[in-house]
Amino acid sequence: MPHRQVRGKIRYTSKKPEMLDQERGREWFAFTHHGDGSTVLRAQCEIEEPAPTVLRDIVYSVGPDGSPRNLHVHLTVGDAFMGSGWFNVTAGPDGGTIECESYGPSIGRLSQTVAFDGPIDGMGTHPIIADAFTTRCMDVSRGPHRRTIRAYLPSPDHRGATPPMAVEVKIDLEYVGDETVTTAAGTFDCRHFRFVDDSDSGMGGTTHPHYDLWVTADKDTIFVQGGVSGYMQTWYELVELDR
């Protein structure tokens, strides 16, 4: 087959004193990299703590130029159906549109067409592996620096646990530097990034704690390890990888 597959698993643990280093969830992911440069990301995420539990399935497609094409989200919260949505994106340097068709018991049937001006950096899809994929928008040749990125999310909730609809978010992304990191999946040359949410245009108008993540310093930009500080006190680690 002309395409290339990358698969793996990320373990979610806690840094809260009462459940230090205990597993609180997990994520399986698969990238399909096509010969024309386009990529499809599939991910299944299970969050067990804090309650209610969250089960998320996503399929996210980007074009050869890295611009988003479409996204499908299916969400279960507390073992009950929360919603399902499909997003179609037409994006260019001068702007574009996002069409959303979704359904959830609390919102009914929703149809959205959102027009935006200027470029966007992608769709924020909530899986941890997708956070690493988003860092591709940073120009690391500039060295350590910070810039504001612009994305549309299917949910402004910190866990993505609301019915799918298109919401714009602006958040700062910082390139910190390069480090070598070892996890259960191996030893990797990584780039260290940090998401910083300091403005009211961030995650639902509330400040998201700083989120540090280490991503492979190669063309695949695979999540290796990371964690969120503040009230969340979460940690994530790559435990399986098959290229």
N, C-alpha and C positions, 0 to 999 in steps of 0.2 A: 504494500500500500504506500502511496506517496506521502501520506501524513505521518507525523511523529507524535507519540503518546508519552506523557509524563503523569505518573500517578503517585499518590502518597496519603499519609495520615498524620493529623495533628492532634496531640493530646491537650485537653484543657485542664488546668489545675488551679488551685487557689493559694493565695499568699495571706489570707486571713488567719490570724493566730488560732482560731478555734478549728480550722480545717486545713492547716498548713500542708501544702504539697499533696493534698488529696485530689483525686480525679473528680472533675465536675462536669465533664463533657468530652466530646470528640468530634473530629471532622475528617471526612474522606473527600479527596479531590482528584480530578483528572483534567489535564489539559490535552486538547487535540490541536497541534500546530500544523496547519495546512501549507502546501507548497507555495501558495500565492502570498504567504505572510499573514493570513488571517488566523485567528485563534478562537476556539470554543472552550470555555471553562465550565465544568460541572462540579457541584459541591453539595454534600449533605452534611448538615451541622446538627448536633445534638447538645443542648444545654440543659443540665439537670439542676444546677444551683446558680443563682437563687430561683426559688419557685416564683411563678409557674414554669414548668419545663417548656422548652422551645425546640421544635423540630423544623428545620428549614431545608428545602431543596431548591437549587437555582441552576439555571443554564444561561450563560452569558456569552455573547458573541461580539468580537471586535474585528474590524477590517484590517487590511494590510498596513494602513497608516496609523493604526492604534485607536481609531475613533470607534465609539460604541455603535453597534448595529441593532441588537435586540437583547431582551432579558425576559426570562420567565421565572416567576417566584411562586412556590407553594409553601404555605405556612400553617403549622399546627402549634397551638399554645395550650398548655395544660391538657394535652391529649385530646383537644377539641379543634376542629377545623376553624382557622382564623381567616384565611383568605387565599386567593390565587389571582395572579395578575400577569399580563403580558405587556411588554413595552417595546415599541418600535421607534427607533431613533434615526432621524435624518440630520446629520451634523456636518458643519463645514466651518472654515475660519471666520465667516461672517455671521454665523448663527445657524438655527435649525429648528426642528420641532420634535417633541416627544409625544407619541400617542400611547395612551394607557387604556387597556380594557381589563377590568378586574371585578371580582365579586367576593364579598364576605358577609357573614350573617349580620354584622353590626352596621354595614354600610350599604348593603344591597348591591345592585349592579352599578358600576361606575365607569363612565367613559370620559376621558380627559384628552385634550389636545393642548399642549403647553409649547408656546413659542419662546425662543430665547435668542438674545443677541450675542455675538461674539463666540469665541471658542469655549468648549467645556473640556475637562480633563478625563471624563468618563462617567460611568454609573457606579455609585457606591452600593454594593450588593450585600454587604454584611458578613459573608464568610471571611475568616482570617486569611485564607490564601488569596482572596480578592484584594484585601488591603495591601498585601505585598505586590500584587500585580499592578495596583494603582501607582506605586512608586516609579514605574517606568516613565512617568511624565516628568521626572526630575532630570535636569541636565547635570550629571555628576562631574562632567569635565570642568565645571565652574568651581569645583571644590566644595567644602562645607558651606551651606547657605540655607536660607529659608524663603519660601514663597507661598502665596495663597493659592490654593487649588479650588476649582469650581466643579461640582458634581451634582448629579440628580440621584436621589435615593428613593427606594420603594417604601421607606419608613424612616422618620426622624428619631424614632425610639433608639436608645443606646444599644438594645439587643435586637432591634429590627422586628419587634414583636407586635406590630400593628398591621391592619389590612393594607395591601399594596396600593400605593398611589404615588404620583411623581411629586417630589419635594426637592427644591434646590437647597444646597448646603455649600457654604464656603468655609474652608478650614485651612490652617497653615500646615505645611509639610516641610520638615527640616532634614537636610542631609547632614549627618553628624560626622561621618568618617568611615574608614574601613577597619574591619576586625576579623579575626579567625575565630569561628565558633564551632564547638563540638556538642552534638546531641546524640540520642540513641540511633539516629539515622546516619551518622557519620560526622566528618570534619569538613567544614566548608569555609571558603573565602567569602566574606559577607560585606555588605554595605549596611551601615546603621542609619536608620531613619527615625524620625519622631513626628507624630501628629500632635499639633498643639491647637486647642480650641479656645480662643480668647475672645471671640466676638459673638454678638447676638445672632449672627447669620449662620452659626454653627449648628450643632446637633439639637434641633428643636428649640433654639434660643436659650439653652442652658449650657454651662461649661462642662465639657467632657474632660475627664482627667487626662494628663499626658499619656501618650501611648507610644512606647518605644518598640521597634521591631528591627530584626536583622534578616536581611534578604540576600540570597545568593548573588554574587557579583558576576553573573553570567547572563546570557540572553534569556534564560528561563525565569529569572526573578522569582525564585521559590522561597516562601516563608520558611525560616529556620527556627527562630525563637523570638519571643517578645512578651510584653506585659503592659497592663494598664495600672496606673497608680491610683491614688485617691481612694474614694469609697469603694471602688470596684475590687482592687487588689487581686487581679487575675494574672495568670501566666499561661503561655502557650508554647508548645515545643513540637518540632517535627520528629516523629518517631519511626516513620517508614517512608521510603522513597524508591521508586522504580522508574528509571529512565530508559 
